[in-house]
Each structure stands twice: as C-alpha cells, then as structure tokens.
Amino acid sequence: MTVQDYAAIHWHVFGPDGIIGRDPLAWPRQTVSSNMSYGVGMFQRPMRGAYNFWHFGALCFPGRLNIGAYAVIWLQDWSVVAAYDICPTWPDMAKLDQVLVEAVFQ
C-alpha cells in the first residue's frame, strides 16, 4: 500500500473518531510499562488527556528486501507515517522518532 493509504487507514482506526482511537481501553492490550501498553498492533500511551499510538515495522531480508514504516499519532491530533527502504537499527528508529517529534512540536 502507499504511504498515503497507510496514513489514512491509521488515522481512520486510531484517530480520535476511530474505532480504537475513541476508546482504546475497550480493546485487548498488554502492559509494557507503567504508562505504556501494546494492543491491536500499536503501542499506546495516554498523554495530556489523549492517546499516542505508534508502531515501527520492517521486513529485513538482506540482499532481497529491506522495507518498513513508522506510523504514529500524537495526542490524537498529529499523524505521521514514514516509509523506509532499509533495515533500521534500534538507534535509527529512535532518531527518526526524535526528528519527527522535533519537527511537529518545536
């Protein structure tokens, strides 16, 4: 699917009016830490009376296929989807998140 289609689906499901976004606590999830859980394919964290939803994904097959995407909704207001054609490391993913947070919130 295109990045635009992924962004539209992500917002449709996890945005403030989405089936999951409007009531995230109604869906199965697993606690990851005191303020973060994982369920229905997304990490979730309450923040400032709203929710953040995010997920990094990648298909890493060296020499054959290296693709992935990062989808995030912050405060049920800002939505970003970024696609990449590499097999990202954990530091790569953290840096991508940091750069996007800075672009949106600063």
C-alpha positions as CSV (number, residue, x, y, z in Angstrom):
1,M,0.0,0.0,0.0
2,T,1.1,3.6,-0.4
3,V,2.3,5.7,2.5
4,Q,-0.8,7.9,1.9
5,D,-3.1,4.8,2.2
6,Y,-1.4,3.6,5.3
7,A,-1.7,7.1,6.9
8,A,-5.4,7.2,6.0
9,I,-6.1,3.8,7.5
10,H,-4.0,4.5,10.6
11,W,-5.9,7.7,11.2
12,H,-9.3,6.1,10.4
13,V,-8.7,3.4,13.0
14,F,-6.6,5.1,15.7
15,G,-7.6,8.7,15.3
16,P,-9.9,10.4,17.8
17,D,-13.0,9.2,16.0
18,G,-11.6,5.8,15.0
19,I,-13.0,2.5,16.3
20,I,-9.9,2.1,18.5
21,G,-8.9,5.7,19.0
22,R,-12.2,6.8,20.5
23,D,-12.0,4.1,23.3
24,P,-8.5,2.4,23.4
25,L,-9.2,0.9,26.8
26,A,-12.1,-1.2,25.4
27,W,-9.6,-3.3,23.4
28,P,-7.3,-6.1,24.5
29,R,-3.8,-4.9,25.3
30,Q,-0.7,-5.9,27.3
31,T,1.0,-3.6,29.7
32,V,4.6,-2.9,28.7
33,S,5.4,-0.3,31.5
34,S,3.5,1.7,34.0
35,N,2.2,4.1,31.3
36,M,2.5,2.2,28.1
37,S,0.7,-0.8,26.6
38,Y,0.6,-2.7,23.3
39,G,-2.5,-3.9,21.6
40,V,-4.2,-4.3,18.2
41,G,-0.8,-3.7,16.5
42,M,0.1,-0.4,18.2
43,F,2.0,0.8,21.2
44,Q,-0.3,3.1,23.2
45,R,0.4,5.7,25.8
46,P,-2.0,8.2,27.5
47,M,-0.8,11.7,27.4
48,R,-2.4,15.0,28.3
49,G,-5.9,13.6,28.2
50,A,-5.5,11.9,24.9
51,Y,-3.5,8.9,23.5
52,N,-0.4,8.4,21.4
53,F,-0.4,5.3,19.1
54,W,2.8,4.2,17.3
55,H,4.4,1.2,15.6
56,F,7.7,0.6,13.8
57,G,7.6,-2.2,11.3
58,A,10.3,-3.7,9.0
59,L,10.8,-6.6,6.7
60,C,14.5,-7.3,6.7
61,F,15.8,-9.9,4.3
62,P,19.4,-8.9,3.4
63,G,20.2,-8.9,-0.3
64,R,16.5,-9.4,-1.1
65,L,14.1,-7.0,0.7
66,N,14.6,-4.2,3.2
67,I,11.5,-2.1,3.8
68,G,9.4,-0.7,6.6
69,A,7.4,2.1,8.0
70,Y,6.8,4.1,11.2
71,A,3.3,5.2,11.9
72,V,2.5,7.5,14.8
73,I,-0.4,9.6,16.1
74,W,0.5,12.0,18.9
75,L,-2.2,13.4,21.2
76,Q,-4.9,12.1,18.8
77,D,-4.1,15.2,16.8
78,W,-0.9,14.8,14.8
79,S,-0.4,11.9,12.5
80,V,2.8,10.9,10.6
81,V,3.7,7.9,8.5
82,A,7.3,7.5,7.2
83,A,8.4,4.7,4.9
84,Y,12.0,3.5,4.5
85,D,13.9,1.1,2.3
86,I,16.5,0.0,4.8
87,C,16.5,-2.4,7.7
88,P,16.7,0.1,10.6
89,T,18.5,-0.4,13.8
90,W,17.0,0.5,17.2
91,P,19.1,3.7,17.2
92,D,17.9,4.5,13.7
93,M,14.2,4.2,14.8
94,A,14.8,6.3,17.9
95,K,16.5,9.0,15.8
96,L,13.6,9.0,13.4
97,D,11.1,9.4,16.2
98,Q,13.2,12.2,17.8
99,V,13.5,14.1,14.5
100,L,9.7,13.8,13.8
101,V,8.8,14.9,17.4
102,E,11.1,18.0,17.0
103,A,9.5,18.8,13.6
104,V,6.0,18.6,15.0
105,F,6.4,20.0,18.5
106,Q,9.1,22.6,18.2
